Amino acid sequence: MAEEKTFEQSLQELEAIVNHLESGDVPLEAALTEYQKGMTISKTLQTTLKHAERTLAKIVTDTGEIADFEGNSDE
């Protein structure tokens, strides 16, 4: 069973893919495969960031309840 990568590991992998594609030394078929892999990683990273943003936009009230932070502005 494969171990799940951390956010930082996934970001480094995405950066490596981008650098590899930007080098221009990639055959078309390999470039398409790398691009698709990069897009999958990018979507995963975006989901992780949105989840973190929602978590950070919550506060715990004096009664222990979790509430939306009033300073939070939705997109």
N, CA, C, O and CB atoms as a CASP TS submission, in Angstrom:
PFRMAT TS
TARGET T0000
AUTHOR 0000-0000-0000
METHOD Language model
MODEL 1
PARENT N/A
ATOM      1  N   MET     1       0.855  -1.188   0.000  1.00  0.00           N
ATOM      2  CA  MET     1       0.000   0.000   0.000  1.00  0.00           C
ATOM      3  C   MET     1       0.894   1.243   0.000  1.00  0.00           C
ATOM      4  O   MET     1       1.816   1.351   0.809  1.00  0.00           O
ATOM      5  CB  MET     1      -0.969   0.003   1.239  1.00  0.00           C
ATOM      6  N   ALA     2       0.618   2.167  -0.903  1.00  0.00           N
ATOM      7  CA  ALA     2       1.433   3.369  -1.038  1.00  0.00           C
ATOM      8  C   ALA     2       1.120   4.346   0.093  1.00  0.00           C
ATOM      9  O   ALA     2      -0.031   4.530   0.487  1.00  0.00           O
ATOM     10  CB  ALA     2       1.195   4.036  -2.410  1.00  0.00           C
ATOM     11  N   GLU     3       2.190   4.965   0.603  1.00  0.00           N
ATOM     12  CA  GLU     3       2.019   5.959   1.655  1.00  0.00           C
ATOM     13  C   GLU     3       1.571   7.273   1.026  1.00  0.00           C
ATOM     14  O   GLU     3       2.091   7.685  -0.011  1.00  0.00           O
ATOM     15  CB  GLU     3       3.335   6.150   2.464  1.00  0.00           C
ATOM     16  N   GLU     4       0.594   7.932   1.665  1.00  0.00           N
ATOM     17  CA  GLU     4       0.090   9.202   1.143  1.00  0.00           C
ATOM     18  C   GLU     4       1.146  10.285   1.318  1.00  0.00           C
ATOM     19  O   GLU     4       1.770  10.388   2.374  1.00  0.00           O
ATOM     20  CB  GLU     4      -1.227   9.608   1.850  1.00  0.00           C
ATOM     21  N   LYS     5       1.339  11.081   0.289  1.00  0.00           N
ATOM     22  CA  LYS     5       2.341  12.146   0.327  1.00  0.00           C
ATOM     23  C   LYS     5       1.819  13.344   1.109  1.00  0.00           C
ATOM     24  O   LYS     5       0.616  13.601   1.165  1.00  0.00           O
ATOM     25  CB  LYS     5       2.733  12.572  -1.098  1.00  0.00           C
ATOM     26  N   THR     6       2.755  14.065   1.710  1.00  0.00           N
ATOM     27  CA  THR     6       2.389  15.294   2.406  1.00  0.00           C
ATOM     28  C   THR     6       2.144  16.381   1.363  1.00  0.00           C
ATOM     29  O   THR     6       2.478  16.225   0.189  1.00  0.00           O
ATOM     30  CB  THR     6       3.502  15.726   3.422  1.00  0.00           C
ATOM     31  N   PHE     7       1.561  17.469   1.812  1.00  0.00           N
ATOM     32  CA  PHE     7       1.323  18.608   0.935  1.00  0.00           C
ATOM     33  C   PHE     7       2.646  19.072   0.326  1.00  0.00           C
ATOM     34  O   PHE     7       2.732  19.328  -0.875  1.00  0.00           O
ATOM     35  CB  PHE     7       0.640  19.764   1.708  1.00  0.00           C
ATOM     36  N   GLU     8       3.660  19.175   1.158  1.00  0.00           N
ATOM     37  CA  GLU     8       4.964  19.663   0.704  1.00  0.00           C
ATOM     38  C   GLU     8       5.594  18.727  -0.320  1.00  0.00           C
ATOM     39  O   GLU     8       6.188  19.180  -1.298  1.00  0.00           O
ATOM     40  CB  GLU     8       5.905  19.835   1.890  1.00  0.00           C
ATOM     41  N   GLN     9       5.464  17.414  -0.095  1.00  0.00           N
ATOM     42  CA  GLN     9       6.008  16.440  -1.047  1.00  0.00           C
ATOM     43  C   GLN     9       5.289  16.546  -2.393  1.00  0.00           C
ATOM     44  O   GLN     9       5.922  16.494  -3.447  1.00  0.00           O
ATOM     45  CB  GLN     9       5.883  15.005  -0.486  1.00  0.00           C
ATOM     46  N   SER    10       3.981  16.692  -2.350  1.00  0.00           N
ATOM     47  CA  SER    10       3.205  16.826  -3.585  1.00  0.00           C
ATOM     48  C   SER    10       3.561  18.113  -4.319  1.00  0.00           C
ATOM     49  O   SER    10       3.650  18.129  -5.546  1.00  0.00           O
ATOM     50  CB  SER    10       1.703  16.794  -3.279  1.00  0.00           C
ATOM     51  N   LEU    11       3.764  19.191  -3.563  1.00  0.00           N
ATOM     52  CA  LEU    11       4.136  20.461  -4.170  1.00  0.00           C
ATOM     53  C   LEU    11       5.503  20.358  -4.843  1.00  0.00           C
ATOM     54  O   LEU    11       5.700  20.881  -5.939  1.00  0.00           O
ATOM     55  CB  LEU    11       4.143  21.576  -3.116  1.00  0.00           C
ATOM     56  N   GLN    12       6.440  19.686  -4.190  1.00  0.00           N
ATOM     57  CA  GLN    12       7.764  19.486  -4.781  1.00  0.00           C
ATOM     58  C   GLN    12       7.678  18.646  -6.053  1.00  0.00           C
ATOM     59  O   GLN    12       8.373  18.917  -7.032  1.00  0.00           O
ATOM     60  CB  GLN    12       8.703  18.814  -3.771  1.00  0.00           C
ATOM     61  N   GLU    13       6.826  17.634  -6.031  1.00  0.00           N
ATOM     62  CA  GLU    13       6.649  16.803  -7.224  1.00  0.00           C
ATOM     63  C   GLU    13       6.063  17.621  -8.364  1.00  0.00           C
ATOM     64  O   GLU    13       6.496  17.486  -9.508  1.00  0.00           O
ATOM     65  CB  GLU    13       5.744  15.600  -6.917  1.00  0.00           C
ATOM     66  N   LEU    14       5.086  18.466  -8.064  1.00  0.00           N
ATOM     67  CA  LEU    14       4.490  19.324  -9.088  1.00  0.00           C
ATOM     68  C   LEU    14       5.532  20.284  -9.653  1.00  0.00           C
ATOM     69  O   LEU    14       5.596  20.489 -10.865  1.00  0.00           O
ATOM     70  CB  LEU    14       3.297  20.112  -8.510  1.00  0.00           C
ATOM     71  N   GLU    15       6.341  20.868  -8.788  1.00  0.00           N
ATOM     72  CA  GLU    15       7.397  21.776  -9.251  1.00  0.00           C
ATOM     73  C   GLU    15       8.394  21.050 -10.154  1.00  0.00           C
ATOM     74  O   GLU    15       8.859  21.616 -11.143  1.00  0.00           O
ATOM     75  CB  GLU    15       8.130  22.399  -8.050  1.00  0.00           C
ATOM     76  N   ALA    16       8.724  19.807  -9.820  1.00  0.00           N
ATOM     77  CA  ALA    16       9.648  19.021 -10.639  1.00  0.00           C
ATOM     78  C   ALA    16       9.040  18.749 -12.016  1.00  0.00           C
ATOM     79  O   ALA    16       9.739  18.806 -13.028  1.00  0.00           O
ATOM     80  CB  ALA    16      10.002  17.691  -9.934  1.00  0.00           C
ATOM     81  N   ILE    17       7.752  18.456 -12.052  1.00  0.00           N
ATOM     82  CA  ILE    17       7.072  18.212 -13.328  1.00  0.00           C
ATOM     83  C   ILE    17       7.098  19.480 -14.181  1.00  0.00           C
ATOM     84  O   ILE    17       7.408  19.429 -15.371  1.00  0.00           O
ATOM     85  CB  ILE    17       5.607  17.744 -13.092  1.00  0.00           C
ATOM     86  N   VAL    18       6.771  20.612 -13.567  1.00  0.00           N
ATOM     87  CA  VAL    18       6.758  21.882 -14.296  1.00  0.00           C
ATOM     88  C   VAL    18       8.144  22.182 -14.858  1.00  0.00           C
ATOM     89  O   VAL    18       8.281  22.550 -16.025  1.00  0.00           O
ATOM     90  CB  VAL    18       6.290  23.034 -13.377  1.00  0.00           C
ATOM     91  N   ASN    19       9.175  22.022 -14.019  1.00  0.00           N
ATOM     92  CA  ASN    19      10.547  22.275 -14.484  1.00  0.00           C
ATOM     93  C   ASN    19      10.922  21.348 -15.629  1.00  0.00           C
ATOM     94  O   ASN    19      11.561  21.768 -16.593  1.00  0.00           O
ATOM     95  CB  ASN    19      11.543  22.107 -13.331  1.00  0.00           C
ATOM     96  N   HIS    20      10.520  20.078 -15.519  1.00  0.00           N
ATOM     97  CA  HIS    20      10.829  19.110 -16.568  1.00  0.00           C
ATOM     98  C   HIS    20      10.139  19.502 -17.873  1.00  0.00           C
ATOM     99  O   HIS    20      10.752  19.460 -18.940  1.00  0.00           O
ATOM    100  CB  HIS    20      10.401  17.691 -16.140  1.00  0.00           C
ATOM    101  N   LEU    21       8.876  19.879 -17.789  1.00  0.00           N
ATOM    102  CA  LEU    21       8.138  20.269 -18.994  1.00  0.00           C
ATOM    103  C   LEU    21       8.685  21.559 -19.595  1.00  0.00           C
ATOM    104  O   LEU    21       8.734  21.712 -20.815  1.00  0.00           O
ATOM    105  CB  LEU    21       6.654  20.435 -18.676  1.00  0.00           C
ATOM    106  N   GLU    22       9.096  22.483 -18.732  1.00  0.00           N
ATOM    107  CA  GLU    22       9.635  23.750 -19.223  1.00  0.00           C
ATOM    108  C   GLU    22      10.985  23.582 -19.903  1.00  0.00           C
ATOM    109  O   GLU    22      11.396  24.440 -20.684  1.00  0.00           O
ATOM    110  CB  GLU    22       9.762  24.732 -18.085  1.00  0.00           C
ATOM    111  N   SER    23      11.674  22.494 -19.617  1.00  0.00           N
ATOM    112  CA  SER    23      12.987  22.260 -20.232  1.00  0.00           C
ATOM    113  C   SER    23      12.871  22.074 -21.744  1.00  0.00           C
ATOM    114  O   SER    23      13.811  22.352 -22.489  1.00  0.00           O
ATOM    115  CB  SER    23      13.656  21.029 -19.607  1.00  0.00           C
ATOM    116  N   GLY    24      11.710  21.604 -22.182  1.00  0.00           N
ATOM    117  CA  GLY    24      11.494  21.418 -23.613  1.00  0.00           C
ATOM    118  C   GLY    24      12.100  20.151 -24.171  1.00  0.00           C
ATOM    119  O   GLY    24      11.999  19.906 -25.373  1.00  0.00           O
ATOM    120  N   ASP    25      12.724  19.341 -23.342  1.00  0.00           N
ATOM    121  CA  ASP    25      13.375  18.112 -23.793  1.00  0.00           C
ATOM    122  C   ASP    25      12.503  16.886 -23.541  1.00  0.00           C
ATOM    123  O   ASP    25      13.020  15.800 -23.279  1.00  0.00           O
ATOM    124  CB  ASP    25      14.719  17.943 -23.095  1.00  0.00           C
ATOM    125  N   VAL    26      11.205  17.049 -23.617  1.00  0.00           N
ATOM    126  CA  VAL    26      10.292  15.958 -23.299  1.00  0.00           C
ATOM    127  C   VAL    26       9.515  15.576 -24.555  1.00  0.00           C
ATOM    128  O   VAL    26       8.887  16.436 -25.173  1.00  0.00           O
ATOM    129  CB  VAL    26       9.325  16.356 -22.149  1.00  0.00           C
ATOM    130  N   PRO    27       9.547  14.292 -24.945  1.00  0.00           N
ATOM    131  CA  PRO    27       8.741  13.859 -26.088  1.00  0.00           C
ATOM    132  C   PRO    27       7.248  14.125 -25.820  1.00  0.00           C
ATOM    133  O   PRO    27       6.803  14.140 -24.672  1.00  0.00           O
ATOM    134  CB  PRO    27       8.980  12.349 -26.381  1.00  0.00           C
ATOM    135  N   LEU    28       6.509  14.328 -26.877  1.00  0.00           N
ATOM    136  CA  LEU    28       5.103  14.720 -26.763  1.00  0.00           C
ATOM    137  C   LEU    28       4.296  13.775 -25.874  1.00  0.00           C
ATOM    138  O   LEU    28       3.568  14.228 -24.991  1.00  0.00           O
ATOM    139  CB  LEU    28       4.474  14.778 -28.138  1.00  0.00           C
ATOM    140  N   GLU    29       4.416  12.484 -26.097  1.00  0.00           N
ATOM    141  CA  GLU    29       3.622  11.523 -25.312  1.00  0.00           C
ATOM    142  C   GLU    29       3.966  11.620 -23.826  1.00  0.00           C
ATOM    143  O   GLU    29       3.080  11.600 -22.971  1.00  0.00           O
ATOM    144  CB  GLU    29       3.861  10.079 -25.816  1.00  0.00           C
ATOM    145  N   ALA    30       5.268  11.727 -23.528  1.00  0.00           N
ATOM    146  CA  ALA    30       5.689  11.857 -22.135  1.00  0.00           C
ATOM    147  C   ALA    30       5.221  13.182 -21.549  1.00  0.00           C
ATOM    148  O   ALA    30       4.831  13.240 -20.383  1.00  0.00           O
ATOM    149  CB  ALA    30       7.213  11.737 -22.021  1.00  0.00           C
ATOM    150  N   ALA    31       5.255  14.239 -22.340  1.00  0.00           N
ATOM    151  CA  ALA    31       4.807  15.550 -21.884  1.00  0.00           C
ATOM    152  C   ALA    31       3.323  15.513 -21.529  1.00  0.00           C
ATOM    153  O   ALA    31       2.907  16.094 -20.527  1.00  0.00           O
ATOM    154  CB  ALA    31       5.075  16.617 -22.959  1.00  0.00           C
ATOM    155  N   LEU    32       2.527  14.833 -22.347  1.00  0.00           N
ATOM    156  CA  LEU    32       1.094  14.727 -22.063  1.00  0.00           C
ATOM    157  C   LEU    32       0.852  13.962 -20.762  1.00  0.00           C
ATOM    158  O   LEU    32       0.006  14.345 -19.954  1.00  0.00           O
ATOM    159  CB  LEU    32       0.365  14.036 -23.228  1.00  0.00           C
ATOM    160  N   THR    33       1.601  12.879 -20.571  1.00  0.00           N
ATOM    161  CA  THR    33       1.471  12.098 -19.344  1.00  0.00           C
ATOM    162  C   THR    33       1.878  12.923 -18.135  1.00  0.00           C
ATOM    163  O   THR    33       1.188  12.916 -17.115  1.00  0.00           O
ATOM    164  CB  THR    33       2.318  10.826 -19.423  1.00  0.00           C
ATOM    165  N   GLU    34       2.999  13.640 -18.243  1.00  0.00           N
ATOM    166  CA  GLU    34       3.476  14.493 -17.146  1.00  0.00           C
ATOM    167  C   GLU    34       2.454  15.596 -16.853  1.00  0.00           C
ATOM    168  O   GLU    34       2.172  15.901 -15.694  1.00  0.00           O
ATOM    169  CB  GLU    34       4.860  15.115 -17.496  1.00  0.00           C
ATOM    170  N   TYR    35       1.906  16.189 -17.915  1.00  0.00           N
ATOM    171  CA  TYR    35       0.921  17.263 -17.751  1.00  0.00           C
ATOM    172  C   TYR    35      -0.304  16.749 -16.990  1.00  0.00           C
ATOM    173  O   TYR    35      -0.786  17.397 -16.062  1.00  0.00           O
ATOM    174  CB  TYR    35       0.499  17.832 -19.130  1.00  0.00           C
ATOM    175  N   GLN    36      -0.799  15.579 -17.395  1.00  0.00           N
ATOM    176  CA  GLN    36      -1.970  15.007 -16.723  1.00  0.00           C
ATOM    177  C   GLN    36      -1.677  14.720 -15.254  1.00  0.00           C
ATOM    178  O   GLN    36      -2.512  14.984 -14.388  1.00  0.00           O
ATOM    179  CB  GLN    36      -2.417  13.721 -17.429  1.00  0.00           C
ATOM    180  N   LYS    37      -0.500  14.184 -14.977  1.00  0.00           N
ATOM    181  CA  LYS    37      -0.105  13.913 -13.600  1.00  0.00           C
ATOM    182  C   LYS    37      -0.022  15.216 -12.812  1.00  0.00           C
ATOM    183  O   LYS    37      -0.472  15.288 -11.668  1.00  0.00           O
ATOM    184  CB  LYS    37       1.244  13.168 -13.558  1.00  0.00           C
ATOM    185  N   GLY    38       0.552  16.235 -13.425  1.00  0.00           N
ATOM    186  CA  GLY    38       0.656  17.540 -12.779  1.00  0.00           C
ATOM    187  C   GLY    38      -0.704  18.141 -12.469  1.00  0.00           C
ATOM    188  O   GLY    38      -0.900  18.727 -11.404  1.00  0.00           O
ATOM    189  N   MET    39      -1.637  18.000 -13.389  1.00  0.00           N
ATOM    190  CA  MET    39      -2.983  18.538 -13.161  1.00  0.00           C
ATOM    191  C   MET    39      -3.679  17.811 -12.015  1.00  0.00           C
ATOM    192  O   MET    39      -4.383  18.434 -11.221  1.00  0.00           O
ATOM    193  CB  MET    39      -3.828  18.430 -14.439  1.00  0.00           C
ATOM    194  N   THR    40      -3.485  16.500 -11.927  1.00  0.00           N
ATOM    195  CA  THR    40      -4.068  15.729 -10.827  1.00  0.00           C
ATOM    196  C   THR    40      -3.489  16.185  -9.494  1.00  0.00           C
ATOM    197  O   THR    40      -4.222  16.379  -8.524  1.00  0.00           O
ATOM    198  CB  THR    40      -3.822  14.220 -11.028  1.00  0.00           C
ATOM    199  N   ILE    41      -2.173  16.354  -9.451  1.00  0.00           N
ATOM    200  CA  ILE    41      -1.522  16.832  -8.224  1.00  0.00           C
ATOM    201  C   ILE    41      -2.021  18.233  -7.877  1.00  0.00           C
ATOM    202  O   ILE    41      -2.300  18.522  -6.714  1.00  0.00           O
ATOM    203  CB  ILE    41       0.022  16.834  -8.385  1.00  0.00           C
ATOM    204  N   SER    42      -2.133  19.095  -8.872  1.00  0.00           N
ATOM    205  CA  SER    42      -2.591  20.463  -8.659  1.00  0.00           C
ATOM    206  C   SER    42      -3.997  20.492  -8.061  1.00  0.00           C
ATOM    207  O   SER    42      -4.258  21.262  -7.137  1.00  0.00           O
ATOM    208  CB  SER    42      -2.564  21.240  -9.976  1.00  0.00           C
ATOM    209  N   LYS    43      -4.892  19.670  -8.572  1.00  0.00           N
ATOM    210  CA  LYS    43      -6.261  19.626  -8.049  1.00  0.00           C
ATOM    211  C   LYS    43      -6.273  19.139  -6.600  1.00  0.00           C
ATOM    212  O   LYS    43      -7.030  19.646  -5.773  1.00  0.00           O
ATOM    213  CB  LYS    43      -7.144  18.712  -8.923  1.00  0.00           C
ATOM    214  N   THR    44      -5.428  18.153  -6.302  1.00  0.00           N
ATOM    215  CA  THR    44      -5.336  17.648  -4.935  1.00  0.00           C
ATOM    216  C   THR    44      -4.828  18.742  -3.993  1.00  0.00           C
ATOM    217  O   THR    44      -5.355  18.916  -2.894  1.00  0.00           O
ATOM    218  CB  THR    44      -4.410  16.416  -4.876  1.00  0.00           C
ATOM    219  N   LEU    45      -3.812  19.469  -4.427  1.00  0.00           N
ATOM    220  CA  LEU    45      -3.266  20.556  -3.617  1.00  0.00           C
ATOM    221  C   LEU    45      -4.305  21.652  -3.398  1.00  0.00           C
ATOM    222  O   LEU    45      -4.416  22.188  -2.295  1.00  0.00           O
ATOM    223  CB  LEU    45      -2.015  21.141  -4.282  1.00  0.00           C
ATOM    224  N   GLN    46      -5.062  21.987  -4.432  1.00  0.00           N
ATOM    225  CA  GLN    46      -6.100  23.013  -4.297  1.00  0.00           C
ATOM    226  C   GLN    46      -7.164  22.582  -3.294  1.00  0.00           C
ATOM    227  O   GLN    46      -7.628  23.390  -2.490  1.00  0.00           O
ATOM    228  CB  GLN    46      -6.748  23.306  -5.660  1.00  0.00           C
ATOM    229  N   THR    47      -7.548  21.313  -3.343  1.00  0.00           N
ATOM    230  CA  THR    47      -8.536  20.793  -2.405  1.00  0.00           C
ATOM    231  C   THR    47      -8.009  20.876  -0.979  1.00  0.00           C
ATOM    232  O   THR    47      -8.733  21.276  -0.066  1.00  0.00           O
ATOM    233  CB  THR    47      -8.903  19.344  -2.756  1.00  0.00           C
ATOM    234  N   THR    48      -6.756  20.499  -0.790  1.00  0.00           N
ATOM    235  CA  THR    48      -6.137  20.560   0.537  1.00  0.00           C
ATOM    236  C   THR    48      -6.117  21.995   1.049  1.00  0.00           C
ATOM    237  O   THR    48      -6.431  22.241   2.214  1.00  0.00           O
ATOM    238  CB  THR    48      -4.704  19.989   0.496  1.00  0.00           C
ATOM    239  N   LEU    49      -5.749  22.947   0.187  1.00  0.00           N
ATOM    240  CA  LEU    49      -5.712  24.353   0.599  1.00  0.00           C
ATOM    241  C   LEU    49      -7.094  24.880   0.953  1.00  0.00           C
ATOM    242  O   LEU    49      -7.243  25.615   1.929  1.00  0.00           O
ATOM    243  CB  LEU    49      -5.108  25.207  -0.504  1.00  0.00           C
ATOM    244  N   LYS    50      -8.107  24.515   0.176  1.00  0.00           N
ATOM    245  CA  LYS    50      -9.469  24.974   0.468  1.00  0.00           C
ATOM    246  C   LYS    50      -9.947  24.409   1.799  1.00  0.00           C
ATOM    247  O   LYS    50     -10.603  25.105   2.575  1.00  0.00           O
ATOM    248  CB  LYS    50     -10.438  24.565  -0.663  1.00  0.00           C
ATOM    249  N   HIS    51      -9.616  23.144   2.063  1.00  0.00           N
ATOM    250  CA  HIS    51      -9.994  22.524   3.333  1.00  0.00           C
ATOM    251  C   HIS    51      -9.297  23.248   4.499  1.00  0.00           C
ATOM    252  O   HIS    51      -9.919  23.541   5.521  1.00  0.00           O
ATOM    253  CB  HIS    51      -9.629  21.007   3.332  1.00  0.00           C
ATOM    254  N   ALA    52      -8.029  23.524   4.332  1.00  0.00           N
ATOM    255  CA  ALA    52      -7.278  24.229   5.378  1.00  0.00           C
ATOM    256  C   ALA    52      -7.849  25.623   5.599  1.00  0.00           C
ATOM    257  O   ALA    52      -7.956  26.083   6.736  1.00  0.00           O
ATOM    258  CB  ALA    52      -5.783  24.321   5.009  1.00  0.00           C
ATOM    259  N   GLU    53      -8.212  26.287   4.521  1.00  0.00           N
ATOM    260  CA  GLU    53      -8.784  27.634   4.624  1.00  0.00           C
ATOM    261  C   GLU    53     -10.099  27.602   5.398  1.00  0.00           C
ATOM    262  O   GLU    53     -10.345  28.455   6.251  1.00  0.00           O
ATOM    263  CB  GLU    53      -9.008  28.238   3.221  1.00  0.00           C
ATOM    264  N   ARG    54     -10.944  26.614   5.097  1.00  0.00           N
ATOM    265  CA  ARG    54     -12.216  26.493   5.815  1.00  0.00           C
ATOM    266  C   ARG    54     -11.990  26.187   7.292  1.00  0.00           C
ATOM    267  O   ARG    54     -12.694  26.710   8.156  1.00  0.00           O
ATOM    268  CB  ARG    54     -13.084  25.398   5.182  1.00  0.00           C
ATOM    269  N   THR    55     -11.004  25.338   7.575  1.00  0.00           N
ATOM    270  CA  THR    55     -10.699  24.993   8.965  1.00  0.00           C
ATOM    271  C   THR    55     -10.203  26.212   9.717  1.00  0.00           C
ATOM    272  O   THR    55     -10.610  26.449  10.854  1.00  0.00           O
ATOM    273  CB  THR    55      -9.654  23.870   9.031  1.00  0.00           C
ATOM    274  N   LEU    56      -9.324  26.993   9.088  1.00  0.00           N
ATOM    275  CA  LEU    56      -8.779  28.181   9.745  1.00  0.00           C
ATOM    276  C   LEU    56      -9.817  29.286   9.889  1.00  0.00           C
ATOM    277  O   LEU    56      -9.655  30.184  10.716  1.00  0.00           O
ATOM    278  CB  LEU    56      -7.585  28.702   8.969  1.00  0.00           C
ATOM    279  N   ALA    57     -10.880  29.231   9.096  1.00  0.00           N
ATOM    280  CA  ALA    57     -11.914  30.257   9.168  1.00  0.00           C
ATOM    281  C   ALA    57     -12.924  29.958  10.272  1.00  0.00           C
ATOM    282  O   ALA    57     -13.926  30.662  10.399  1.00  0.00           O
ATOM    283  CB  ALA    57     -12.629  30.378   7.827  1.00  0.00           C
ATOM    284  N   LYS    58     -12.672  28.928  11.069  1.00  0.00           N
ATOM    285  CA  LYS    58     -13.565  28.578  12.180  1.00  0.00           C
ATOM    286  C   LYS    58     -12.911  28.979  13.494  1.00  0.00           C
ATOM    287  O   LYS    58     -11.686  28.995  13.616  1.00  0.00           O
ATOM    288  CB  LYS    58     -13.900  27.054  12.176  1.00  0.00           C
ATOM    289  N   ILE    59     -13.740  29.298  14.465  1.00  0.00           N
ATOM    290  CA  ILE    59     -13.235  29.592  15.808  1.00  0.00           C
ATOM    291  C   ILE    59     -14.023  28.755  16.805  1.00  0.00           C
ATOM    292  O   ILE    59     -15.127  28.293  16.516  1.00  0.00           O
ATOM    293  CB  ILE    59     -13.349  31.122  16.143  1.00  0.00           C
ATOM    294  N   VAL    60     -13.449  28.571  17.962  1.00  0.00           N
ATOM    295  CA  VAL    60     -14.151  27.876  19.032  1.00  0.00           C
ATOM    296  C   VAL    60     -14.693  28.940  19.976  1.00  0.00           C
ATOM    297  O   VAL    60     -13.943  29.781  20.471  1.00  0.00           O
ATOM    298  CB  VAL    60     -13.211  26.857  19.784  1.00  0.00           C
ATOM    299  N   THR    61     -15.998  28.898  20.223  1.00  0.00           N
ATOM    300  CA  THR    61     -16.631  29.884  21.099  1.00  0.00           C
ATOM    301  C   THR    61     -16.344  29.550  22.561  1.00  0.00           C
ATOM    302  O   THR    61     -15.774  28.502  22.863  1.00  0.00           O
ATOM    303  CB  THR    61     -18.156  29.938  20.847  1.00  0.00           C
ATOM    304  N   ASP    62     -16.737  30.439  23.461  1.00  0.00           N
ATOM    305  CA  ASP    62     -16.538  30.224  24.891  1.00  0.00           C
ATOM    306  C   ASP    62     -17.245  28.959  25.379  1.00  0.00           C
ATOM    307  O   ASP    62     -16.817  28.348  26.358  1.00  0.00           O
ATOM    308  CB  ASP    62     -17.035  31.430  25.674  1.00  0.00           C
ATOM    309  N   THR    63     -18.307  28.573  24.713  1.00  0.00           N
ATOM    310  CA  THR    63     -19.052  27.375  25.112  1.00  0.00           C
ATOM    311  C   THR    63     -18.502  26.110  24.466  1.00  0.00           C
ATOM    312  O   THR    63     -19.047  25.025  24.668  1.00  0.00           O
ATOM    313  CB  THR    63     -20.517  27.531  24.755  1.00  0.00           C
ATOM    314  N   GLY    64     -17.425  26.241  23.691  1.00  0.00           N
ATOM    315  CA  GLY    64     -16.814  25.073  23.060  1.00  0.00           C
ATOM    316  C   GLY    64     -17.386  24.733  21.697  1.00  0.00           C
ATOM    317  O   GLY    64     -16.991  23.738  21.089  1.00  0.00           O
ATOM    318  N   GLU    65     -18.305  25.542  21.214  1.00  0.00           N
ATOM    319  CA  GLU    65     -18.886  25.296  19.899  1.00  0.00           C
ATOM    320  C   GLU    65     -17.979  25.879  18.814  1.00  0.00           C
ATOM    321  O   GLU    65     -17.276  26.866  19.032  1.00  0.00           O
ATOM    322  CB  GLU    65     -20.309  25.904  19.806  1.00  0.00           C
ATOM    323  N   ILE    66     -18.012  25.257  17.664  1.00  0.00           N
ATOM    324  CA  ILE    66     -17.238  25.762  16.525  1.00  0.00           C
ATOM    325  C   ILE    66     -18.154  26.653  15.703  1.00  0.00           C
ATOM    326  O   ILE    66     -19.267  26.263  15.349  1.00  0.00           O
ATOM    327  CB  ILE    66     -16.651  24.589  15.651  1.00  0.00           C
ATOM    328  N   ALA    67     -17.671  27.860  15.401  1.00  0.00           N
ATOM    329  CA  ALA    67     -18.477  28.827  14.651  1.00  0.00           C
ATOM    330  C   ALA    67     -17.612  29.440  13.558  1.00  0.00           C
ATOM    331  O   ALA    67     -16.383  29.424  13.628  1.00  0.00           O
ATOM    332  CB  ALA    67     -19.054  29.936  15.591  1.00  0.00           C
ATOM    333  N   ASP    68     -18.282  29.975  12.555  1.00  0.00           N
ATOM    334  CA  ASP    68     -17.554  30.690  11.499  1.00  0.00           C
ATOM    335  C   ASP    68     -16.940  31.948  12.076  1.00  0.00           C
ATOM    336  O   ASP    68     -17.557  32.644  12.883  1.00  0.00           O
ATOM    337  CB  ASP    68     -18.488  31.040  10.309  1.00  0.00           C
ATOM    338  N   PHE    69     -15.717  32.232  11.657  1.00  0.00           N
ATOM    339  CA  PHE    69     -15.054  33.465  12.056  1.00  0.00           C
ATOM    340  C   PHE    69     -15.729  34.611  11.332  1.00  0.00           C
ATOM    341  O   PHE    69     -15.856  34.563  10.109  1.00  0.00           O
ATOM    342  CB  PHE    69     -13.524  33.423  11.746  1.00  0.00           C
ATOM    343  N   GLU    70     -16.169  35.642  12.042  1.00  0.00           N
ATOM    344  CA  GLU    70     -16.948  36.715  11.444  1.00  0.00           C
ATOM    345  C   GLU    70     -16.174  37.536  10.440  1.00  0.00           C
ATOM    346  O   GLU    70     -16.772  38.164   9.566  1.00  0.00           O
ATOM    347  CB  GLU    70     -17.467  37.607  12.506  1.00  0.00           C
ATOM    348  N   GLY    71     -14.866  37.546  10.542  1.00  0.00           N
ATOM    349  CA  GLY    71     -14.040  38.284   9.599  1.00  0.00           C
ATOM    350  C   GLY    71     -13.833  37.555   8.288  1.00  0.00           C
ATOM    351  O   GLY    71     -13.192  38.086   7.381  1.00  0.00           O
ATOM    352  N   ASN    72     -14.361  36.353   8.172  1.00  0.00           N
ATOM    353  CA  ASN    72     -14.197  35.529   6.978  1.00  0.00           C
ATOM    354  C   ASN    72     -15.038  36.081   5.843  1.00  0.00           C
ATOM    355  O   ASN    72     -16.235  36.321   5.999  1.00  0.00           O
ATOM    356  CB  ASN    72     -14.579  34.070   7.265  1.00  0.00           C
ATOM    357  N   SER    73     -14.390  36.281   4.686  1.00  0.00           N
ATOM    358  CA  SER    73     -15.138  36.742   3.507  1.00  0.00           C
ATOM    359  C   SER    73     -15.099  35.637   2.471  1.00  0.00           C
ATOM    360  O   SER    73     -14.028  35.218   2.032  1.00  0.00           O
ATOM    361  CB  SER    73     -14.547  38.079   2.926  1.00  0.00           C
ATOM    362  N   ASP    74     -16.270  35.172   2.086  1.00  0.00           N
ATOM    363  CA  ASP    74     -16.358  34.122   1.060  1.00  0.00           C
ATOM    364  C   ASP    74     -16.029  34.676  -0.288  1.00  0.00           C
ATOM    365  O   ASP    74     -16.223  35.862  -0.552  1.00  0.00           O
ATOM    366  CB  ASP    74     -17.741  33.493   1.032  1.00  0.00           C
ATOM    367  N   GLU    75     -15.529  33.814  -1.147  1.00  0.00           N
ATOM    368  CA  GLU    75     -15.144  34.209  -2.523  1.00  0.00           C
ATOM    369  C   GLU    75     -16.357  34.470  -3.358  1.00  0.00           C
ATOM    370  O   GLU    75     -16.234  34.811  -4.535  1.00  0.00           O
ATOM    371  CB  GLU    75     -14.288  33.132  -3.189  1.00  0.00           C
TER
END
